[in-house]
Amino acid sequence: MPEGTPSTTGIPMPPPDPAIMARRQAIVDGLAGLVPAANLIVSEDERRAYETDAFTAYRAVPLAVVLPETTEEVAAILKFLNQEGVPVIPRGAGTSLAGGALPQADAVVVGLSKMSKVLELRFEDRLARVQAGITNLGISGAVAHESFFYAPDPSSQLACTIAGNIAMNSGGAHCLKYGVTTNNILGVRLVTMAGEILDIGGDAMDADGYDLLGIVIGSEGQFGIVTEAVVRILPMAEGARPMLVGFATPEEAGRCVAAIIASGIIPVAIEYMDKLAIEITEGFAHAGYPLDAGAMLIIEVEGSDAEIDHLLGLISTMARQHGATTIKISKSEAESAAIWKGRKSAFGATGRIADYICMDGTIPTGQLPMVLKRIDEITESHGLRVANVFHAGDGNLHPLVLYNVNDADQREKAEACGFDILRLCVEAGGCLTGEHGVGIEKRDLMREQFDQIDLDQQRDLKLAFDPKWLLNPAKVFPLDMRPGGWAA
């Protein structure tokens, strides 16, 4: 396959612009004057490391990769590429599961991996100012010595960056109590495609004027590149303890989740795993999960010892009322670590036994019993298996559709199955994504959730920030919505 030729599995991508490809050397020379030589990647072998992200169904070697170290360098790069009419692919750590950082052959990847500094810590104001290339877990590591932490905790938090978290509005296991990224960001520094540097939000919980921060968070790199962020940091809780609850059926587990939320109790986390996920994960992590259960919940609460005991007692009573077959309350830090090790390693453990597509949709928690039953029916109708592992407390589903990547028929079935599950989320009153974003994976499902008026309004907003449609241009919107259109 020639260098830069896109490879797809049923997802159309625009063809490379031959005029841009013909000017590659001039574009590279221009970039070379903006950053140190070590921060510009031009050889094919080195560029190939950036040809995909965690959504590996599509690959393309980018035109070039540039790794700035300052906001000012990002501004100069974007201003130059805007003048040249070259598409830009913002990239954090490349952990996107929806293809949010996938490149194009005629695009320049702007990576933030060298922008990982902590710029300011203000514990009295409960905030930290960081460069956006810092890892999610790196923020908590920087403030742990004062017993503070950064709340959002996606499963990839060891690797994923705050830039990617902001782009996709990432959550994590503890978002039930502490919220997702948008609830934990006070301000950002955004560089537009024209090279303008904008400070949005600030150091307080609210800022004057329109809520542009709410627009930027979750915008998937469509409006600009976030180079710095002011994040909320919180004092660590006095204590925390999880419990395992096993049920005979997924429906009973779903009803128990709905009952806990309806009672007014807000645990730190309620995580769900079905029978297949339990078996896969227990074989890897040996966390003591109940292998005879048809579904399992991990429920964690925090506070003083007395408060924890009280809350776990109330939840245990509700669990028994909903048919719990196993209740195991952690009695030590080692047991707590084992419980969470199993959950955090679930995706990796599943990858040991099969290829899978990790879906991401959100539903009202009251719809969990019905949706879980329908997911099983949908998967069986396609002749596939599904392992369900997700954030049950806020209805953010992550079904893992298992298939053989080397079997073309199974690849098509897995994609169709995933789309049917996402349609089900919308039908149940939810949405196409909870934290992975739309990317290219769900781009062609946008009309399942939005009518054309809604989509046109979203497009107009993008055009206000990016009138040439150069930022992450093949993502989020159906291809025919680009001004001038695109042949699919």
Backbone torsions as a table, in degrees:
resi	resn	phi	psi	omega
1	MET	NA	129.1	-179.0
2	PRO	-60.0	151.8	179.2
3	GLU	-55.6	132.7	174.8
4	GLY	85.2	-5.9	-179.9
5	THR	-73.1	124.8	-178.1
6	PRO	-69.9	145.7	175.3
7	SER	-119.8	124.9	-176.0
8	THR	-125.8	161.5	169.9
9	THR	-122.2	75.1	175.3
10	GLY	86.2	-3.0	-179.4
11	ILE	-108.5	111.1	-177.7
12	PRO	-69.5	144.6	173.7
13	MET	-130.5	148.8	-179.3
14	PRO	-65.4	145.4	177.7
15	PRO	-68.8	150.8	177.2
16	PRO	-61.4	145.5	177.6
17	ASP	-76.9	115.0	-177.0
18	PRO	-62.5	-29.1	179.5
19	ALA	-66.8	-39.2	177.7
20	ILE	-70.0	-42.6	-179.9
21	MET	-60.2	-37.4	-178.7
22	ALA	-69.3	-24.1	-178.6
23	ARG	-98.8	15.7	-173.5
24	ARG	-52.8	-48.6	-175.7
25	GLN	-63.2	-39.3	178.7
26	ALA	-65.1	-38.3	178.7
27	ILE	-66.0	-44.3	177.7
28	VAL	-61.0	-43.5	179.3
29	ASP	-61.0	-39.6	177.9
30	GLY	-64.1	-42.1	178.4
31	LEU	-65.9	-33.5	-178.3
32	ALA	-62.0	-25.0	178.3
33	GLY	-84.2	-0.9	-174.7
34	LEU	-109.7	-21.4	-178.3
35	VAL	-137.9	159.8	174.8
36	PRO	-58.6	151.1	-176.5
37	ALA	-55.7	-36.1	-177.8
38	ALA	-68.1	-15.2	-176.6
39	ASN	-100.5	8.6	177.5
40	LEU	-120.1	121.5	-176.3
41	ILE	-106.7	117.7	-175.1
42	VAL	-125.0	-23.3	-178.8
43	SER	-70.4	149.5	-176.7
44	GLU	-62.5	-42.2	-178.3
45	ASP	-60.5	-42.1	-178.6
46	GLU	-74.8	-35.9	177.3
47	ARG	-66.0	-29.9	-177.4
48	ARG	-62.1	-23.3	177.0
49	ALA	-64.6	-16.3	-177.9
50	TYR	-109.9	15.3	-172.8
51	GLU	-74.3	-13.2	179.2
52	THR	-153.0	173.1	170.3
53	ASP	-121.0	-149.9	-177.9
54	ALA	-73.7	-8.2	172.4
55	PHE	-97.8	92.9	-166.6
56	THR	-91.1	11.3	-179.9
57	ALA	-71.2	-16.5	-178.1
58	TYR	-131.3	139.8	178.2
59	ARG	-140.2	141.6	172.3
60	ALA	-157.5	132.7	177.7
61	VAL	-76.2	123.0	-176.6
62	PRO	-70.8	163.8	179.1
63	LEU	-60.4	-42.3	177.8
64	ALA	-164.2	164.9	176.0
65	VAL	-129.1	130.1	179.0
66	VAL	-124.7	137.7	-173.7
67	LEU	-121.8	83.6	-179.0
68	PRO	-68.3	162.4	179.6
69	GLU	-117.0	-11.9	-178.5
70	THR	-138.2	160.9	175.4
71	THR	-60.0	-39.2	-178.6
72	GLU	-63.8	-37.6	176.5
73	GLU	-66.1	-40.5	177.1
74	VAL	-60.1	-43.4	-179.4
75	ALA	-61.9	-43.3	-180.0
76	ALA	-65.5	-39.5	180.0
77	ILE	-64.3	-48.4	-178.2
78	LEU	-66.4	-38.4	178.2
79	LYS	-61.6	-43.4	179.2
80	PHE	-64.5	-47.9	-177.7
81	LEU	-67.7	-32.0	175.2
82	ASN	-64.0	-43.6	178.3
83	GLN	-63.0	-34.7	-178.9
84	GLU	-84.8	-8.5	-178.9
85	GLY	69.1	32.8	-176.6
86	VAL	-100.2	129.1	177.0
87	PRO	-62.5	150.8	-178.1
88	VAL	-125.2	134.0	176.4
89	ILE	-113.8	104.4	175.5
90	PRO	-68.6	143.1	-177.9
91	ARG	-143.8	130.0	172.3
92	GLY	-91.6	-101.0	178.0
93	ALA	-102.5	-2.2	179.3
94	GLY	74.1	26.6	-179.7
95	THR	-94.9	8.6	-177.2
96	SER	-61.0	129.3	179.6
97	LEU	-93.1	-1.6	178.9
98	ALA	-114.5	7.8	179.0
99	GLY	83.5	23.1	-177.2
100	GLY	-65.8	-24.5	-178.9
101	ALA	-111.9	14.9	178.8
102	LEU	-65.7	136.4	-178.7
103	PRO	-89.3	177.2	169.9
104	GLN	-126.8	156.6	-176.8
105	ALA	-65.7	-24.5	-179.1
106	ASP	-104.2	20.6	-176.5
107	ALA	-119.4	154.6	174.5
108	VAL	-102.2	127.2	174.7
109	VAL	-83.5	126.3	174.3
110	VAL	-107.2	104.0	-176.8
111	GLY	-97.4	145.8	-175.9
112	LEU	-106.2	17.0	-173.2
113	SER	-63.5	-24.4	179.5
114	LYS	-89.9	-0.7	179.4
115	MET	-106.9	75.2	-170.9
116	SER	-127.1	25.9	-176.5
117	LYS	-87.0	149.8	165.8
118	VAL	-88.7	118.8	-173.4
119	LEU	-91.6	-29.7	-176.8
120	GLU	-163.1	139.6	173.4
121	LEU	-124.1	127.3	177.9
122	ARG	-131.7	88.0	-175.8
123	PHE	-67.0	-31.5	-179.9
124	GLU	-66.2	-27.9	177.6
125	ASP	-100.5	1.3	178.5
126	ARG	56.2	51.2	178.6
127	LEU	-147.7	157.8	173.9
128	ALA	-135.5	140.4	174.5
129	ARG	-107.5	122.8	-173.3
130	VAL	-133.1	155.0	167.0
131	GLN	-73.5	149.0	-169.1
132	ALA	-74.8	-9.5	177.9
133	GLY	-86.1	0.4	177.0
134	ILE	-68.9	147.3	178.1
135	THR	-73.8	156.5	177.7
136	ASN	-55.8	-50.8	-178.5
137	LEU	-69.1	-24.8	178.8
138	GLY	-62.5	-31.2	178.1
139	ILE	-66.6	-47.8	177.9
140	SER	-60.9	-38.2	178.6
141	GLY	-63.4	-32.1	-177.9
142	ALA	-76.3	-19.1	-176.4
143	VAL	-116.9	0.0	-175.6
144	ALA	-63.8	-29.1	-177.3
145	HIS	-64.9	-17.9	175.5
146	GLU	-107.1	16.2	178.5
147	SER	61.8	39.4	173.1
148	PHE	-114.4	166.7	176.0
149	PHE	-154.6	163.6	173.9
150	TYR	-102.1	124.7	-163.9
151	ALA	-71.7	-49.5	-176.4
152	PRO	-57.5	136.0	-174.5
153	ASP	-140.8	67.4	175.4
154	PRO	-58.1	156.6	-176.1
155	SER	-60.4	-25.9	-179.9
156	SER	-93.1	22.7	-170.1
157	GLN	-61.9	-22.5	177.3
158	LEU	-65.5	-29.5	-174.9
159	ALA	-113.8	-37.2	-171.2
160	CYS	-69.2	149.9	-176.2
161	THR	-99.4	161.8	177.5
162	ILE	-64.8	-28.6	176.9
163	ALA	-61.4	-47.3	178.3
164	GLY	-67.5	-37.1	177.1
165	ASN	-60.4	-41.7	178.7
166	ILE	-67.5	-42.2	-178.3
167	ALA	-60.9	-38.6	-174.6
168	MET	-105.6	-1.0	-176.6
169	ASN	54.1	56.2	-175.2
170	SER	-66.8	156.0	179.6
171	GLY	-121.9	-112.7	-179.1
172	GLY	135.8	-179.1	-174.0
173	ALA	-61.9	-33.0	-174.6
174	HIS	-97.1	15.0	-177.5
175	CYS	-73.0	-15.4	179.5
176	LEU	-58.0	-44.0	-179.6
177	LYS	-91.2	-40.3	-169.7
178	TYR	-101.0	-6.5	178.5
179	GLY	85.3	175.5	-179.2
180	VAL	-97.2	-168.8	-174.0
181	THR	-55.3	-44.0	-176.1
182	THR	-61.1	-23.5	178.2
183	ASN	-84.7	-3.3	-173.4
184	ASN	-128.6	12.4	177.7
185	ILE	-115.7	130.3	179.6
186	LEU	-99.3	-30.1	-178.2
187	GLY	-164.5	159.4	176.5
188	VAL	-140.0	156.0	167.3
189	ARG	-106.4	120.4	-174.0
190	LEU	-118.2	133.3	174.9
191	VAL	-105.8	123.4	-179.7
192	THR	-82.6	169.9	-179.6
193	MET	-63.2	-25.5	178.4
194	ALA	-79.7	-3.9	-179.7
195	GLY	90.5	9.0	176.2
196	GLU	-76.1	142.2	176.7
197	ILE	-105.9	117.2	-177.4
198	LEU	-114.1	133.8	171.5
199	ASP	-101.9	117.0	-174.8
200	ILE	-117.5	134.2	-174.2
201	GLY	78.7	-149.1	-179.1
202	GLY	179.0	-141.3	-177.0
203	ASP	-102.0	1.0	-176.9
204	ALA	-114.2	174.5	-177.5
205	MET	-70.3	-20.5	179.3
206	ASP	-144.1	158.2	-179.7
207	ALA	-132.4	161.4	179.9
208	ASP	-66.1	154.8	171.9
209	GLY	82.3	-164.3	-178.0
210	TYR	-66.1	154.0	-179.9
211	ASP	-82.5	69.8	179.2
212	LEU	-68.7	-25.7	177.9
213	LEU	-61.7	-40.6	178.1
214	GLY	-65.3	-25.8	177.4
215	ILE	-77.7	-40.0	-176.3
216	VAL	-70.4	-42.7	-178.2
217	ILE	-70.6	121.0	-176.3
218	GLY	92.8	6.8	-176.5
219	SER	-85.7	-2.2	171.0
220	GLU	58.8	38.4	176.8
221	GLY	69.9	20.8	-178.1
222	GLN	-85.8	-20.6	-173.0
223	PHE	-108.3	-27.2	-176.6
224	GLY	173.0	-175.0	178.1
225	ILE	-111.5	121.3	176.6
226	VAL	-78.6	123.4	-178.2
227	THR	-108.1	-23.9	178.0
228	GLU	-141.0	156.4	178.2
229	ALA	-144.5	145.1	169.3
230	VAL	-103.3	115.4	-174.2
231	VAL	-112.3	149.4	173.1
232	ARG	-75.9	133.8	169.6
233	ILE	-116.6	146.3	-173.0
234	LEU	-125.0	149.1	174.5
235	PRO	-65.9	140.4	176.7
236	MET	-64.0	146.7	178.9
237	ALA	-67.5	157.8	179.3
238	GLU	-59.5	-37.2	178.1
239	GLY	-166.8	165.2	177.9
240	ALA	-152.0	147.8	179.9
241	ARG	-150.7	133.1	176.8
242	PRO	-97.7	164.4	172.3
243	MET	-136.8	152.3	173.2
244	LEU	-103.1	135.9	175.6
245	VAL	-131.8	119.5	178.7
246	GLY	-100.8	145.9	179.0
247	PHE	-131.2	157.0	179.3
248	ALA	-71.2	-32.8	-175.2
249	THR	-134.6	153.7	174.7
250	PRO	-59.8	-35.7	-178.5
251	GLU	-62.0	-41.2	178.3
252	GLU	-64.2	-40.7	178.0
253	ALA	-63.1	-42.7	179.4
254	GLY	-62.9	-41.2	178.8
255	ARG	-66.4	-34.2	178.9
256	CYS	-67.0	-41.1	177.1
257	VAL	-59.1	-48.9	-179.7
258	ALA	-59.3	-38.7	-179.2
259	ALA	-67.7	-40.9	179.2
260	ILE	-61.5	-47.4	-179.1
261	ILE	-64.2	-42.7	-179.1
262	ALA	-65.0	-25.7	-177.8
263	SER	-73.1	-16.5	-177.5
264	GLY	96.8	-7.3	175.3
265	ILE	-75.4	130.6	177.9
266	ILE	-115.9	92.0	174.7
267	PRO	-64.7	165.7	173.8
268	VAL	-67.3	-37.1	-177.2
269	ALA	-153.2	145.9	166.7
270	ILE	-133.5	107.5	-178.1
271	GLU	-108.7	142.7	-176.0
272	TYR	-116.4	140.0	171.8
273	MET	-139.5	134.0	177.5
274	ASP	-89.0	-177.8	-172.7
275	LYS	-59.4	-45.7	-178.8
276	LEU	-64.0	-42.7	178.8
277	ALA	-63.4	-38.3	177.8
278	ILE	-61.2	-48.5	-177.6
279	GLU	-63.1	-44.6	-179.2
280	ILE	-62.9	-46.7	-174.9
281	THR	-71.6	-40.4	-179.9
282	GLU	-63.7	-34.9	177.3
283	GLY	-65.5	-20.0	-179.2
284	PHE	-101.1	-48.6	-171.1
285	ALA	-95.7	-20.5	-179.0
286	HIS	51.4	52.1	-175.2
287	ALA	-90.1	-0.8	-178.8
288	GLY	84.4	28.3	178.9
289	TYR	-73.7	147.2	-177.6
290	PRO	-75.2	105.8	-175.6
291	LEU	-71.4	-15.4	179.2
292	ASP	-89.0	-0.4	-176.7
293	ALA	-85.5	145.9	173.8
294	GLY	-84.6	-17.8	176.9
295	ALA	-162.8	156.5	-175.9
296	MET	-142.0	144.4	172.9
297	LEU	-115.3	140.0	166.2
298	ILE	-106.9	118.5	-177.0
299	ILE	-121.7	124.4	-179.6
300	GLU	-120.9	136.4	174.5
301	VAL	-124.7	164.9	-179.1
302	GLU	-142.2	164.6	-179.1
303	GLY	140.5	-155.0	175.1
304	SER	-74.2	166.7	179.3
305	ASP	-58.3	-41.5	-178.8
306	ALA	-66.2	-41.0	179.6
307	GLU	-65.9	-42.8	178.9
308	ILE	-60.7	-46.7	-179.6
309	ASP	-60.4	-41.5	-179.0
310	HIS	-63.6	-48.4	-177.4
311	LEU	-65.8	-42.9	179.5
312	LEU	-65.4	-31.3	175.9
313	GLY	-66.5	-43.8	177.9
314	LEU	-63.1	-43.2	-178.9
315	ILE	-67.2	-37.6	178.0
316	SER	-61.2	-40.3	178.3
317	THR	-63.2	-45.0	178.5
318	MET	-63.8	-38.5	-179.7
319	ALA	-62.9	-42.8	178.6
320	ARG	-64.9	-36.8	178.6
321	GLN	-64.8	-21.8	-180.0
322	HIS	-107.4	21.9	169.3
323	GLY	87.7	22.8	179.9
324	ALA	-58.7	133.8	178.3
325	THR	-101.2	-20.4	179.1
326	THR	-140.6	131.2	171.9
327	ILE	-132.3	119.6	-178.7
328	LYS	-131.5	112.2	-179.8
329	ILE	-97.5	129.2	-179.2
330	SER	-60.7	138.2	-179.6
331	LYS	-115.8	0.8	-178.3
332	SER	-155.9	164.6	176.2
333	GLU	-62.7	-35.4	179.7
334	ALA	-64.4	-42.2	178.4
335	GLU	-66.6	-39.5	178.1
336	SER	-62.9	-43.2	-179.8
337	ALA	-62.9	-39.2	-180.0
338	ALA	-65.9	-41.9	179.1
339	ILE	-58.7	-46.6	-178.1
340	TRP	-76.8	-27.8	176.1
341	LYS	-60.4	-42.5	179.3
342	GLY	-61.1	-47.4	-179.0
343	ARG	-64.4	-45.7	-177.2
344	LYS	-67.8	-24.3	-178.5
345	SER	-98.3	7.2	-173.4
346	ALA	-61.1	-42.9	-177.8
347	PHE	-66.4	-44.9	178.8
348	GLY	-64.0	-39.5	179.1
349	ALA	-64.2	-37.8	178.2
350	THR	-65.8	-37.4	178.9
351	GLY	-64.0	-17.7	177.9
352	ARG	-74.2	-23.4	-174.4
353	ILE	-110.9	-16.6	-178.0
354	ALA	-166.3	157.7	166.5
355	ASP	-73.1	153.7	178.7
356	TYR	-153.4	155.4	168.5
357	ILE	-105.0	125.0	178.6
358	CYS	-93.4	109.9	179.7
359	MET	-85.8	166.3	-177.4
360	ASP	-152.3	106.5	176.9
361	GLY	-143.1	165.1	-177.0
362	THR	-129.1	140.9	-179.4
363	ILE	-136.2	160.2	170.7
364	PRO	-63.0	138.1	-175.7
365	THR	-60.5	-28.5	178.8
366	GLY	-66.3	-17.3	-179.8
367	GLN	-92.2	0.7	-175.1
368	LEU	-55.7	-49.7	-177.9
369	PRO	-57.2	-45.5	-179.6
370	MET	-65.5	-44.6	-176.2
371	VAL	-66.9	-40.2	179.1
372	LEU	-61.7	-41.4	177.6
373	LYS	-63.5	-43.3	-178.6
374	ARG	-68.1	-34.0	177.9
375	ILE	-61.7	-43.4	177.2
376	ASP	-61.3	-43.0	-179.5
377	GLU	-65.0	-41.9	179.9
378	ILE	-63.0	-46.0	-177.7
379	THR	-64.0	-43.2	178.8
380	GLU	-63.0	-36.0	-179.9
381	SER	-64.6	-23.9	177.7
382	HIS	-95.4	1.8	179.6
383	GLY	72.0	28.8	-177.1
384	LEU	-123.7	175.5	175.5
385	ARG	-115.2	156.0	178.2
386	VAL	-135.2	137.5	171.9
387	ALA	-111.6	120.4	-177.1
388	ASN	-97.7	120.4	176.1
389	VAL	-138.1	117.4	-175.1
390	PHE	-162.1	173.3	179.7
391	HIS	-86.8	89.6	-173.4
392	ALA	-68.3	-28.9	-174.5
393	GLY	-61.7	-33.0	178.3
394	ASP	-116.8	16.4	173.8
395	GLY	70.1	22.3	179.8
396	ASN	-90.9	102.9	-173.9
397	LEU	-85.3	145.6	173.7
398	HIS	-136.4	66.7	176.7
399	PRO	-66.6	133.8	176.4
400	LEU	-102.1	107.2	-178.8
401	VAL	-86.5	114.9	-174.6
402	LEU	-88.0	138.4	179.7
403	TYR	-161.0	176.5	177.5
404	ASN	-104.7	112.8	-175.4
405	VAL	-64.0	-21.4	-179.3
406	ASN	-86.6	-1.5	179.6
407	ASP	-107.3	108.5	-175.8
408	ALA	-58.7	-38.3	-179.9
409	ASP	-64.3	-42.7	179.1
410	GLN	-68.4	-34.6	176.7
411	ARG	-59.9	-45.8	179.6
412	GLU	-64.3	-41.8	179.3
413	LYS	-64.2	-40.0	-179.1
414	ALA	-64.7	-42.1	178.7
415	GLU	-64.8	-43.9	179.7
416	ALA	-64.4	-39.4	178.8
417	CYS	-63.0	-45.4	179.3
418	GLY	-60.9	-42.3	178.7
419	PHE	-63.5	-39.4	179.0
420	ASP	-64.3	-36.7	178.1
421	ILE	-65.9	-40.5	179.1
422	LEU	-67.8	-38.1	175.1
423	ARG	-61.0	-38.6	177.8
424	LEU	-61.3	-41.5	178.7
425	CYS	-58.7	-44.0	179.8
426	VAL	-65.6	-44.4	179.9
427	GLU	-61.5	-30.8	-178.6
428	ALA	-81.5	1.7	179.3
429	GLY	97.2	11.7	179.9
430	GLY	-103.9	-147.7	-177.2
431	CYS	-145.7	172.2	-172.2
432	LEU	-71.3	-21.3	-176.1
433	THR	-148.9	146.3	173.9
434	GLY	-107.3	-43.0	-177.3
435	GLU	-150.1	-11.0	-179.5
436	HIS	-83.7	-18.5	-177.0
437	GLY	86.2	-179.9	-180.0
438	VAL	-90.8	-48.0	179.3
439	GLY	54.5	-136.7	171.0
440	ILE	-99.3	-21.8	-175.3
441	GLU	-58.0	-43.6	-173.8
442	LYS	-109.6	5.0	-176.7
443	ARG	-51.7	-43.7	-175.7
444	ASP	-84.9	2.9	173.4
445	LEU	-100.4	-1.9	-175.7
446	MET	-57.8	-33.5	179.9
447	ARG	-74.6	-10.2	172.8
448	GLU	-71.4	-28.3	-176.4
449	GLN	-105.5	-34.1	-174.3
450	PHE	-116.6	142.6	171.8
451	ASP	-83.2	175.6	-172.9
452	GLN	-66.2	-31.2	177.7
453	ILE	-63.6	-44.9	177.1
454	ASP	-59.2	-47.4	-178.0
455	LEU	-65.0	-38.5	178.7
456	ASP	-63.6	-38.1	178.1
457	GLN	-64.9	-41.6	177.8
458	GLN	-65.2	-40.1	178.2
459	ARG	-63.7	-41.6	179.7
460	ASP	-61.6	-35.7	178.0
461	LEU	-66.5	-42.6	176.6
462	LYS	-60.5	-44.3	-178.1
463	LEU	-63.0	-28.7	177.6
464	ALA	-65.0	-35.0	178.5
465	PHE	-89.3	-33.2	-169.6
466	ASP	-138.2	72.1	-172.2
467	PRO	-62.9	-23.9	179.0
468	LYS	-89.8	-2.2	179.0
469	TRP	56.9	52.5	-176.9
470	LEU	-104.5	-20.4	-176.3
471	LEU	-86.7	119.3	179.3
472	ASN	43.8	55.5	-162.6
473	PRO	-72.2	-18.2	-177.9
474	ALA	-102.8	15.1	-174.7
475	LYS	-108.2	160.4	170.5
476	VAL	68.7	-57.5	-175.6
477	PHE	-90.7	141.0	170.5
478	PRO	-51.2	142.6	-171.6
479	LEU	-57.6	-31.9	-176.7
480	ASP	-74.9	-1.0	-179.4
481	MET	-90.3	-9.6	176.9
482	ARG	-66.3	137.8	176.4
483	PRO	-52.8	124.9	-174.7
484	GLY	93.1	-16.4	176.6
485	GLY	74.5	167.6	176.5
486	TRP	-138.7	138.7	174.1
487	ALA	-75.7	129.3	-179.3
488	ALA	-77.9	NA	NA
